[in-house]
Amino acid sequence: MKKIALLIIGLVLGCNSSQKTVTEAIEKVGPETYVESITEADLKKHLYIYASDEFEGRETGQPGQKKAVAYLKEYYQKLGIPAAKGGDDYFQKVPLEVMKLPTGSMSIDDKEYVLGEDFLTFSSNQGSYNEIVYVGYGIEEGDYSDYKGLDVSGKLILAKAGEPTKEDGTYAFSGTGEASAWSNMSEAIEKRGELAKNKGAKGMLYLDAQNYPRFKRYFEYMKLNNSGQMSIEKEEEEDSFFQVFLTDGMARGILEDIATNGTPSVIIKKAKIALQAANDKVDSQNVAAVLKGSKKPDEYVVISSHLDHIGVGADGQINNGADDDGSGTVGLLEIAEAFKKAADAGNGPERSIVFLHVTGEEKGLLGSQYYTDQEPLFPLAQTVANLNIDMIGRIDPKREGDRNYIYLIGSDKLSTELHELSEEVNEKYMNIELDYKYNDENDPNRFYYRSDHYNFAKNNIPIIFYFNGTHDDYHRPGDTPDKINYDLLQNRSRLVFHTAWEVANREARLIVDKVTE
C-alpha cells in the first residue's frame, strides 16, 4: 500500500510539473516570436497589388475603392480573423454624399450679391432675416465672450477673423506675441462655426481677408471640375448650419467699420439667401475585423489605417497612394497576421484587437468619424487605445538624422502611461528614433487633427499616430510602390505590433489622466 501511495504521489507531482512546464512555455513566448512574420517581402507583395494601377488610386466610393475593400476582406478571411460585425460582414457601410456647389445669390437690403464674386459658400440654403447679429470675432474663451448679452438663436450672425489683442500688441489669450487656435486657419473656422451652432445661430457670415483667396481657389477648382465636398450623409430633418465667406466689400456693405469695430451689436438689415444645390450619394465602406481577447474580450485596442486615396487626377494620371496610406494598410494586414499566429499558438492577446480600415480620410476623416460618432462597432467606453498608421513607408526629405525614425504624434496627449509604454517598448524591441517634432502644440501643420486617430482622441481614447512626414510625391502620381523603403516599413509595422501587444496584455487598462473637452 505504501508503494502504491508513493507511486500515486509521484504521478500527481509529475503531472503538475509537466503542466507547469507547458504553461511556462506558453508564457515565455513573447511578441518576438510572432513579430518575425512581419517581413519586407510580404509588405512589398501586398503593396505592389494594393497600390497598383488596377486599383485606380482607390478613390472613395469608386470602383478602385471597391477592389481595395474586397482585397482586405479576402485577406482577413484567409487569415481566419472574424468580421467585426459577425458572419461574413466585414464591411461597415458609411453613408456619404457629395455636396455640389450651389447656385443662386444673396441680397442685403435689396442689394444683390453674386456667388463666386462677392461671397463664397459650399452648401445650399434658403432663408430671410430681418436683422444680422454682429458678434465681433465670434469667440468665447474663458471669461471672454463675444456673445455676452446677445440672443442669436435662429438668427444670422456676422463674424470676422482674428482675436483680441492688448494695447501692447500681444494677444489677450496667450499674453504673448503668439496667437491661439482661434487664429489658425485649420481650426478657426470650425471652432467659430461649432460655437455659433451651439448658440443656436442658423448661419454665419464670415470675413477672413487673409484666407479668402484660398477659399476662392478651392471654389474655382470645384466649379471647373464639377466636383463637390464630401461629407457624412445628413438626415433630412437635421437642422443644417451654414457658413458664407465674404469679400471685404460685401462685409463693409453690411457693417462699414467692421475692420475696427470690436463691439458686438444687432444690425437692422434684411438679408435674403436663395442658394440651391443637388447632392450626389456615395457608396463607401469601412473594413473591420476583430480578434477576440483571451481574458478581457470586452476591452478593445483599435489599430487603424485609411484604405482609400484620391483616385485619378483631372489629367488622367493615377494617384496610387503607395505611402498614403497603402503603407499603413499593408502594415496593418501584417500586424493582423502576427496577432493571429500568436492566437493560433495559444498565446493570443488578452484584450480584443480591432483591425479597422477606414474610408474617406482624405475627405475629412469621414470613415473614422462615422465609426466614433454614429456607429461604433464596439463601445467607445471599452476602447482602451487607438494606434493609427498613416504614411509609414517613406523618408521626410526635410528631416536630418537617422533614417530609421518615425514621427510620433499624440502619445502623451491623453495618457502619460501610453507615452511611457511606447517609449519602453521601442527601447526594448526596436530602437527606432522616435521624433516628436509634429507633436508640438504649436506645429503649424496641425497633424494631430489631420488623421483618423483624432476622432478617437476627441472621445478621450488614448492614441498614437505613426507618420513618416510628407514628401514631394504627397498626393501626387509619384507616390508609387517602388519608392517605398520596405526595411523601414517593416521596422515601423513591427513597432506598432509590439506596442499593441503591450497595451493588449498589460494587467490594467491605460489610465486617461489628461481628459479633454
C-alpha positions as CSV (number, residue, x, y, z in Angstrom):
1,M,0.0,0.0,0.0
2,K,2.8,2.4,0.8
3,K,4.5,1.8,-2.5
4,I,1.2,2.4,-4.3
5,A,0.7,5.6,-2.4
6,L,4.2,6.8,-3.2
7,L,3.6,5.9,-6.9
8,I,0.4,7.9,-6.9
9,I,2.1,10.9,-5.3
10,G,4.9,10.7,-7.8
11,L,2.4,10.6,-10.7
12,V,0.5,13.6,-9.3
13,L,3.7,15.6,-8.8
14,G,4.9,14.6,-12.2
15,C,1.6,15.7,-13.8
16,N,1.7,19.1,-12.0
17,S,5.3,19.6,-13.0
18,S,4.5,18.8,-16.6
19,Q,1.5,21.1,-16.7
20,K,3.6,23.9,-15.1
21,T,6.3,23.4,-17.8
22,V,3.8,23.7,-20.6
23,T,2.2,26.8,-19.0
24,E,5.6,28.4,-18.5
25,A,6.5,27.6,-22.1
26,I,3.4,29.5,-23.4
27,E,4.0,32.4,-21.0
28,K,7.7,32.7,-22.0
29,V,6.8,33.1,-25.7
30,G,6.7,36.8,-26.2
31,P,6.0,39.0,-29.1
32,E,9.4,38.5,-30.6
33,T,8.3,35.1,-31.8
34,Y,5.4,36.4,-33.9
35,V,6.7,39.8,-35.0
36,E,9.1,37.9,-37.3
37,S,6.2,37.2,-39.6
38,I,6.1,40.9,-40.5
39,T,8.6,41.0,-43.3
40,E,9.8,43.3,-46.1
41,A,8.9,40.7,-48.7
42,D,5.3,40.3,-47.6
43,L,4.7,44.0,-47.2
44,K,6.1,44.6,-50.7
45,K,4.0,41.8,-52.2
46,H,0.8,43.3,-50.7
47,L,1.7,46.9,-51.7
48,Y,2.5,46.2,-55.3
49,I,-1.0,44.9,-55.6
50,Y,-2.8,47.3,-53.4
51,A,-1.2,50.4,-54.9
52,S,-1.2,49.2,-58.5
53,D,-2.9,50.9,-61.4
54,E,-5.6,48.3,-61.2
55,F,-6.9,49.9,-58.1
56,E,-7.1,53.3,-59.8
57,G,-6.0,55.3,-56.8
58,R,-8.7,53.9,-54.6
59,E,-11.0,57.0,-54.8
60,T,-13.7,56.9,-52.2
61,G,-16.8,55.2,-53.5
62,Q,-15.3,54.5,-56.9
63,P,-14.5,51.0,-58.5
64,G,-10.9,51.1,-57.3
65,Q,-12.0,51.5,-53.7
66,K,-14.3,48.6,-54.1
67,K,-11.4,46.5,-55.3
68,A,-9.5,47.6,-52.2
69,V,-12.2,46.6,-49.7
70,A,-12.6,43.3,-51.5
71,Y,-8.8,42.7,-51.2
72,L,-8.9,43.4,-47.5
73,K,-11.9,41.2,-46.8
74,E,-10.4,38.3,-48.7
75,Y,-7.2,38.6,-46.7
76,Y,-8.9,38.6,-43.3
77,Q,-10.9,35.6,-44.4
78,K,-7.7,33.8,-45.4
79,L,-6.2,34.6,-42.0
80,G,-9.3,33.4,-40.3
81,I,-9.9,36.6,-38.4
82,P,-13.6,37.1,-37.9
83,A,-15.6,40.1,-39.2
84,A,-16.3,42.7,-36.6
85,K,-20.0,42.6,-37.4
86,G,-20.1,38.9,-37.3
87,G,-20.6,36.3,-40.0
88,D,-19.2,37.3,-43.4
89,D,-19.9,41.0,-42.9
90,Y,-16.5,42.8,-42.8
91,F,-18.0,46.0,-44.2
92,Q,-19.4,48.9,-42.2
93,K,-21.4,51.0,-44.7
94,V,-20.6,54.7,-44.3
95,P,-23.3,56.8,-45.9
96,L,-21.7,59.7,-47.7
97,E,-22.7,62.4,-50.1
98,V,-21.0,64.9,-52.3
99,M,-22.3,68.4,-51.8
100,K,-22.1,70.1,-55.2
101,L,-21.5,73.9,-55.5
102,P,-24.8,75.8,-55.0
103,T,-26.2,78.3,-57.5
104,G,-28.1,81.4,-56.6
105,S,-27.5,84.7,-54.9
106,M,-27.8,86.7,-51.6
107,S,-29.2,90.1,-51.1
108,I,-28.8,92.6,-48.2
109,D,-31.4,95.4,-48.1
110,D,-32.3,94.6,-51.7
111,K,-28.7,94.9,-52.9
112,E,-27.9,91.6,-54.7
113,Y,-24.5,89.9,-54.3
114,V,-23.1,87.4,-56.7
115,L,-21.9,83.9,-55.6
116,G,-18.3,83.5,-56.6
117,E,-17.6,87.2,-56.9
118,D,-18.9,88.8,-53.7
119,F,-19.1,85.8,-51.5
120,L,-18.4,82.1,-51.4
121,T,-20.3,79.2,-49.9
122,F,-20.2,75.4,-50.4
123,S,-23.7,74.4,-49.4
124,S,-27.2,75.3,-50.3
125,N,-29.5,77.3,-48.1
126,Q,-32.7,79.4,-48.3
127,G,-34.0,82.0,-45.8
128,S,-35.0,85.5,-44.9
129,Y,-33.8,87.5,-41.9
130,N,-34.8,91.0,-40.7
131,E,-31.6,91.5,-38.8
132,I,-27.9,90.4,-38.6
133,V,-26.2,89.9,-35.3
134,Y,-22.6,91.1,-35.3
135,V,-20.5,89.0,-32.9
136,G,-17.1,90.6,-33.5
137,Y,-14.5,87.8,-33.6
138,G,-17.2,85.2,-32.7
139,I,-15.1,83.9,-29.8
140,E,-15.8,82.5,-26.4
141,E,-12.8,81.7,-24.3
142,G,-12.6,81.6,-20.5
143,D,-14.2,84.8,-19.2
144,Y,-14.1,86.4,-22.6
145,S,-17.3,86.1,-24.8
146,D,-18.3,88.0,-27.9
147,Y,-21.8,86.6,-27.4
148,K,-22.3,88.2,-24.0
149,G,-25.8,89.7,-23.8
150,L,-26.7,88.6,-27.3
151,D,-29.5,86.2,-28.4
152,V,-28.5,84.6,-31.7
153,S,-30.9,81.7,-31.6
154,G,-32.4,81.2,-35.1
155,K,-30.5,84.2,-36.4
156,L,-27.9,85.1,-39.0
157,I,-24.6,86.3,-37.5
158,L,-21.6,88.2,-38.8
159,A,-18.1,87.5,-37.5
160,K,-14.5,88.3,-38.5
161,A,-11.2,86.5,-38.4
162,G,-8.6,87.2,-35.7
163,E,-8.7,87.5,-31.9
164,P,-8.5,90.3,-29.3
165,T,-5.1,91.9,-28.5
166,K,-3.9,94.1,-25.7
167,E,-2.6,97.7,-26.0
168,D,1.0,96.5,-26.3
169,G,0.1,94.3,-29.3
170,T,0.2,91.0,-27.5
171,Y,-2.6,88.5,-27.8
172,A,-5.2,88.6,-25.0
173,F,-5.5,84.9,-24.6
174,S,-1.8,83.9,-24.6
175,G,-0.4,87.2,-23.2
176,T,2.4,86.9,-25.8
177,G,3.0,87.5,-29.4
178,E,1.8,84.0,-30.2
179,A,-1.8,83.7,-31.5
180,S,-4.2,81.0,-30.3
181,A,-6.1,78.3,-32.3
182,W,-8.7,81.0,-32.9
183,S,-6.3,82.4,-35.5
184,N,-5.2,79.1,-37.0
185,M,-6.8,78.5,-40.4
186,S,-7.3,74.8,-39.9
187,E,-9.2,75.3,-36.7
188,A,-10.5,78.8,-36.5
189,I,-13.4,78.4,-38.9
190,E,-14.5,75.1,-37.4
191,K,-14.3,76.4,-33.8
192,R,-16.3,79.5,-34.6
193,G,-18.9,77.5,-36.5
194,E,-19.3,75.0,-33.7
195,L,-19.7,77.8,-31.2
196,A,-22.2,79.6,-33.3
197,K,-24.2,76.5,-33.9
198,N,-24.2,75.6,-30.2
199,K,-25.5,79.1,-29.5
200,G,-28.4,78.4,-31.8
201,A,-27.4,80.5,-34.8
202,K,-28.7,79.5,-38.2
203,G,-25.8,80.7,-40.2
204,M,-22.6,82.7,-40.1
205,L,-21.3,85.4,-42.5
206,Y,-17.5,85.4,-42.1
207,L,-14.9,87.9,-43.1
208,D,-11.4,86.5,-43.4
209,A,-9.5,88.6,-45.9
210,Q,-6.2,86.7,-45.5
211,N,-7.6,83.3,-46.3
212,Y,-10.4,84.3,-48.7
213,P,-8.1,83.7,-51.7
214,R,-7.6,80.1,-50.6
215,F,-11.4,79.5,-50.4
216,K,-11.7,81.2,-53.8
217,R,-9.2,78.8,-55.4
218,Y,-11.0,75.8,-53.9
219,F,-14.3,77.2,-55.1
220,E,-13.0,77.7,-58.7
221,Y,-11.4,74.2,-58.7
222,M,-14.7,72.6,-57.7
223,K,-16.5,74.7,-60.3
224,L,-14.1,73.8,-63.1
225,N,-14.1,70.1,-62.3
226,N,-17.8,69.9,-61.4
227,S,-16.7,68.3,-58.1
228,G,-18.0,68.8,-54.6
229,Q,-17.4,68.5,-50.9
230,M,-17.9,65.0,-49.4
231,S,-19.5,64.6,-46.0
232,I,-21.4,62.1,-44.0
233,E,-25.0,62.0,-45.3
234,K,-27.3,64.1,-43.1
235,E,-30.8,63.1,-42.1
236,E,-33.4,65.1,-43.8
237,E,-34.7,66.5,-40.6
238,E,-31.3,67.6,-39.4
239,D,-31.1,71.3,-38.9
240,S,-28.2,72.5,-41.0
241,F,-25.9,75.3,-40.1
242,F,-24.3,77.2,-43.0
243,Q,-21.3,79.4,-43.4
244,V,-20.7,82.1,-46.0
245,F,-17.3,83.7,-46.7
246,L,-17.4,87.4,-47.6
247,T,-15.3,89.7,-49.6
248,D,-14.2,92.8,-47.8
249,G,-16.5,94.8,-50.0
250,M,-19.6,92.8,-49.1
251,A,-18.7,92.8,-45.4
252,R,-18.3,96.6,-45.3
253,G,-21.7,96.8,-47.1
254,I,-23.2,95.2,-44.0
255,L,-21.0,96.9,-41.4
256,E,-18.9,99.8,-42.7
257,D,-16.3,99.8,-39.9
258,I,-16.1,96.0,-39.4
259,A,-12.3,96.1,-39.5
260,T,-12.0,98.3,-36.5
261,N,-15.3,97.7,-34.7
262,G,-15.0,95.3,-31.8
263,T,-18.4,95.9,-30.2
264,P,-21.0,93.1,-30.9
265,S,-24.4,94.5,-31.9
266,V,-27.6,93.9,-33.7
267,I,-27.6,95.3,-37.3
268,I,-31.0,96.1,-38.7
269,K,-30.7,94.9,-42.2
270,K,-32.7,92.5,-44.3
271,A,-30.9,89.5,-45.6
272,K,-32.3,87.0,-48.2
273,I,-30.5,83.8,-49.1
274,A,-31.5,81.8,-52.2
275,L,-28.9,79.1,-52.9
276,Q,-29.8,75.7,-54.3
277,A,-27.6,72.6,-54.9
278,A,-28.1,68.9,-55.7
279,N,-26.1,66.3,-53.7
280,D,-24.8,63.0,-55.1
281,K,-24.9,59.9,-52.9
282,V,-21.6,57.9,-52.4
283,D,-21.4,54.2,-51.6
284,S,-18.4,53.5,-49.4
285,Q,-17.3,51.2,-46.5
286,N,-15.0,50.8,-43.6
287,V,-13.5,47.3,-43.3
288,A,-13.3,45.9,-39.8
289,A,-12.1,42.5,-38.3
290,V,-11.7,41.5,-34.7
291,L,-9.5,39.1,-32.8
292,K,-11.2,38.4,-29.5
293,G,-9.2,38.7,-26.4
294,S,-8.4,35.6,-24.3
295,K,-9.1,37.2,-20.8
296,K,-10.7,40.6,-21.4
297,P,-12.6,40.2,-24.6
298,D,-14.8,43.2,-23.8
299,E,-11.9,45.6,-23.8
300,Y,-10.6,46.7,-27.2
301,V,-7.4,48.0,-28.8
302,V,-8.2,49.6,-32.2
303,I,-5.4,49.6,-34.8
304,S,-6.4,51.8,-37.8
305,S,-5.3,53.0,-41.2
306,H,-7.3,54.6,-44.1
307,L,-7.9,52.3,-47.0
308,D,-8.7,54.8,-49.9
309,H,-6.9,57.7,-51.6
310,I,-7.6,60.4,-54.1
311,G,-8.0,58.4,-57.3
312,V,-7.4,59.7,-60.8
313,G,-6.5,63.3,-61.5
314,A,-8.1,65.6,-64.0
315,D,-5.2,64.9,-66.3
316,G,-5.9,61.1,-66.2
317,Q,-2.9,60.2,-64.1
318,I,-3.4,57.7,-61.3
319,N,-2.6,58.7,-57.7
320,N,-1.6,55.3,-56.5
321,G,-1.2,56.3,-52.8
322,A,1.5,53.7,-52.0
323,D,2.7,55.7,-49.0
324,D,-0.6,57.4,-48.3
325,D,-2.0,55.2,-47.0
326,G,-1.1,52.0,-48.8
327,S,1.9,51.7,-46.4
328,G,-0.3,51.8,-43.3
329,T,-2.9,49.5,-44.8
330,V,-0.4,46.7,-45.7
331,G,1.3,47.3,-42.3
332,L,-2.0,46.7,-40.6
333,L,-2.5,43.5,-42.6
334,E,0.9,42.1,-41.5
335,I,0.2,43.2,-37.9
336,A,-3.1,41.2,-38.0
337,E,-1.3,38.2,-39.3
338,A,1.2,38.3,-36.5
339,F,-1.5,38.5,-33.8
340,K,-3.4,35.6,-35.5
341,K,-0.2,33.5,-35.4
342,A,0.0,34.2,-31.6
343,A,-3.6,33.3,-31.1
344,D,-3.3,30.1,-33.1
345,A,-0.3,29.2,-30.8
346,G,-2.5,29.7,-27.7
347,N,-0.8,33.0,-26.9
348,G,-3.3,35.4,-28.2
349,P,-3.9,38.9,-26.8
350,E,-5.8,39.3,-23.5
351,R,-7.8,42.2,-24.9
352,S,-9.5,42.2,-28.2
353,I,-7.8,43.7,-31.2
354,V,-9.9,45.5,-33.8
355,F,-8.3,45.9,-37.2
356,L,-10.0,48.9,-38.7
357,H,-9.5,50.2,-42.2
358,V,-11.5,53.4,-42.6
359,T,-12.8,55.2,-45.7
360,G,-12.9,58.9,-46.5
361,E,-9.8,60.1,-44.6
362,E,-8.8,62.4,-47.5
363,K,-12.3,63.9,-47.5
364,G,-12.3,64.9,-43.8
365,L,-11.7,61.8,-41.6
366,L,-15.2,60.7,-42.5
367,G,-15.0,56.9,-42.0
368,S,-13.5,57.2,-38.6
369,Q,-15.9,60.0,-37.7
370,Y,-18.8,57.7,-38.6
371,Y,-17.3,54.9,-36.5
372,T,-16.8,57.0,-33.4
373,D,-19.8,59.5,-33.7
374,Q,-22.6,57.4,-35.2
375,E,-21.9,53.6,-35.3
376,P,-19.2,52.3,-33.0
377,L,-18.9,48.6,-33.7
378,F,-17.5,48.2,-30.2
379,P,-18.3,50.5,-27.2
380,L,-16.0,53.6,-27.1
381,A,-16.1,53.4,-23.3
382,Q,-14.4,50.0,-23.6
383,T,-11.9,51.0,-26.2
384,V,-8.6,51.2,-24.4
385,A,-6.5,52.8,-27.2
386,N,-6.2,53.6,-30.9
387,L,-2.9,53.2,-32.7
388,N,-3.3,54.9,-36.1
389,I,-1.0,54.3,-39.0
390,D,-0.9,56.9,-41.9
391,M,2.2,57.0,-44.1
392,I,5.0,54.9,-42.7
393,G,6.9,53.8,-45.9
394,R,9.0,56.8,-46.9
395,I,11.5,59.4,-45.5
396,D,10.8,63.0,-44.9
397,P,13.4,64.8,-47.2
398,K,13.4,67.8,-44.9
399,R,14.5,65.8,-41.9
400,E,18.1,65.4,-40.9
401,G,19.4,62.5,-38.9
402,D,19.0,58.7,-38.7
403,R,16.8,57.3,-41.5
404,N,15.4,54.7,-39.0
405,Y,13.0,57.1,-37.4
406,I,9.2,57.6,-37.1
407,Y,7.3,60.7,-36.1
408,L,5.0,60.0,-33.1
409,I,2.1,62.3,-32.6
410,G,-0.4,62.4,-29.7
411,S,1.1,59.6,-27.4
412,D,1.2,62.0,-24.4
413,K,-1.9,64.0,-25.1
414,L,-4.3,61.9,-23.1
415,S,-2.4,59.2,-21.2
416,T,1.0,59.5,-19.6
417,E,1.1,55.7,-19.3
418,L,0.7,55.2,-23.0
419,H,3.5,57.6,-23.8
420,E,5.8,55.8,-21.3
421,L,4.8,52.4,-22.5
422,S,5.5,53.4,-26.1
423,E,9.0,54.6,-25.2
424,E,9.8,51.5,-23.2
425,V,8.5,49.1,-25.9
426,N,10.6,50.9,-28.5
427,E,13.7,50.8,-26.4
428,K,13.2,47.1,-25.6
429,Y,12.5,45.8,-29.1
430,M,13.1,48.2,-31.9
431,N,15.4,51.2,-31.1
432,I,13.8,53.4,-33.8
433,E,14.4,57.1,-33.3
434,L,11.1,58.5,-32.0
435,D,10.8,62.0,-33.4
436,Y,8.2,64.2,-31.7
437,K,8.7,67.2,-33.9
438,Y,5.0,67.3,-35.0
439,N,3.7,66.6,-31.6
440,D,4.3,70.2,-30.6
441,E,1.1,72.1,-29.8
442,N,2.4,75.0,-31.9
443,D,3.1,72.9,-35.0
444,P,1.6,74.9,-37.9
445,N,0.8,71.7,-39.8
446,R,-1.6,70.6,-37.1
447,F,-1.1,66.9,-38.0
448,Y,-2.7,65.9,-34.7
449,Y,-6.0,67.0,-36.2
450,R,-5.5,65.6,-39.7
451,S,-5.7,61.8,-39.5
452,D,-8.2,59.3,-38.2
453,H,-6.8,59.0,-34.6
454,Y,-8.3,62.4,-33.9
455,N,-11.9,61.1,-33.9
456,F,-10.8,58.7,-31.1
457,A,-8.8,61.3,-29.2
458,K,-11.8,63.7,-29.1
459,N,-13.6,60.9,-27.3
460,N,-10.8,60.7,-24.7
461,I,-9.4,57.5,-26.1
462,P,-5.6,57.4,-25.8
463,I,-4.0,57.4,-29.3
464,I,-0.6,57.2,-31.0
465,F,-0.3,58.5,-34.6
466,Y,2.6,56.9,-36.6
467,F,3.7,59.0,-39.5
468,N,6.8,59.4,-41.7
469,G,6.1,63.0,-42.8
470,T,5.3,64.4,-46.2
471,H,7.4,64.3,-49.3
472,D,7.4,65.6,-52.9
473,D,5.1,62.8,-54.0
474,Y,2.4,63.5,-51.4
475,H,-1.0,63.5,-53.1
476,R,0.7,63.1,-56.5
477,P,1.0,60.4,-59.1
478,G,4.6,59.8,-58.0
479,D,3.5,58.1,-54.8
480,T,4.2,54.6,-56.1
481,P,5.3,51.3,-54.6
482,D,8.9,51.4,-56.0
483,K,9.7,54.4,-53.8
484,I,8.8,52.7,-50.5
485,N,11.6,51.9,-48.1
486,Y,10.5,48.4,-47.2
487,D,13.0,47.9,-44.4
488,L,11.6,51.0,-42.7
489,L,8.1,49.9,-43.4
490,Q,8.9,46.6,-41.7
491,N,10.5,48.2,-38.7
492,R,7.7,50.7,-38.2
493,S,5.0,48.0,-38.6
494,R,6.8,45.8,-36.0
495,L,6.9,48.8,-33.6
496,V,3.1,49.2,-33.8
497,F,2.7,45.4,-33.3
498,H,4.9,45.5,-30.2
499,T,3.1,48.5,-28.8
500,A,-0.3,47.0,-29.4
501,W,0.8,43.7,-27.8
502,E,1.9,45.5,-24.6
503,V,-1.3,47.6,-24.5
504,A,-3.5,44.5,-25.0
505,N,-1.7,42.3,-22.5
506,R,-0.9,44.7,-19.6
507,E,-2.8,43.9,-16.4
508,A,-4.7,47.2,-16.1
509,R,-6.1,49.3,-18.9
510,L,-4.4,52.6,-19.7
511,I,-5.3,55.4,-17.4
512,V,-6.5,58.6,-19.1
513,D,-5.0,61.3,-16.9
514,K,-5.4,64.2,-19.3
515,V,-9.1,64.3,-20.1
516,T,-10.0,67.0,-22.7
517,E,-13.3,68.6,-23.5
